[in-house]
Amino acid sequence: MLTWLTANAGTIIVSAAVLAVAALAARSLLRAKKQGKSSCGCGCSSCAMGGQCHKK
């Protein structure tokens, strides 16, 4: 088992880093959605579907 871990250490480290970045991005998007913010970063005033996303 230790031999396999040492042979694949680079792949394991890179995979863990990519997974961590993806988890942080998902967390950020979920927090923004809960706060009612737009996911695209721009306002809804210029969006053709602005009235459909956030009904009042």
C-alpha positions in Angstrom: 0.0 0.0 0.0 2.8 2.4 0.9 4.5 1.7 -2.5 1.3 2.6 -4.3 0.9 5.8 -2.4 4.4 6.9 -3.1 4.1 6.0 -6.8 0.9 8.1 -7.1 1.6 10.9 -4.7 1.7 13.6 -7.4 -1.7 12.5 -8.8 -3.2 12.3 -5.3 -2.0 15.8 -4.3 -3.1 17.4 -7.6 -6.5 15.7 -7.3 -7.0 16.8 -3.7 -6.1 20.4 -4.7 -8.6 20.4 -7.6 -11.3 18.9 -5.4 -10.7 21.6 -2.8 -10.9 24.4 -5.3 -14.2 22.9 -6.7 -15.6 22.6 -3.3 -14.8 26.2 -2.4 -16.3 27.4 -5.7 -19.5 25.5 -5.0 -19.6 26.9 -1.5 -19.2 30.4 -2.8 -22.0 30.0 -5.3 -24.4 28.5 -2.7 -23.7 31.4 -0.3 -24.3 33.9 -3.0 -27.6 32.2 -4.0 -28.8 32.2 -0.3 -28.0 35.9 -0.1 -30.0 36.6 -3.2 -27.1 37.7 -5.3 -26.8 37.1 -9.0 -24.5 34.3 -10.1 -23.3 36.1 -13.2 -22.0 39.2 -11.3 -23.9 41.8 -13.2 -27.2 43.4 -12.3 -30.6 42.1 -13.4 -31.6 45.4 -15.0 -29.9 44.7 -18.3 -30.9 41.0 -18.4 -33.7 39.9 -20.6 -34.8 37.2 -18.1 -34.3 39.4 -15.0 -37.9 39.3 -14.0 -38.0 35.5 -14.2 -35.1 34.7 -11.8 -36.1 36.8 -8.8 -39.9 37.1 -8.5 -41.0 39.5 -5.8 
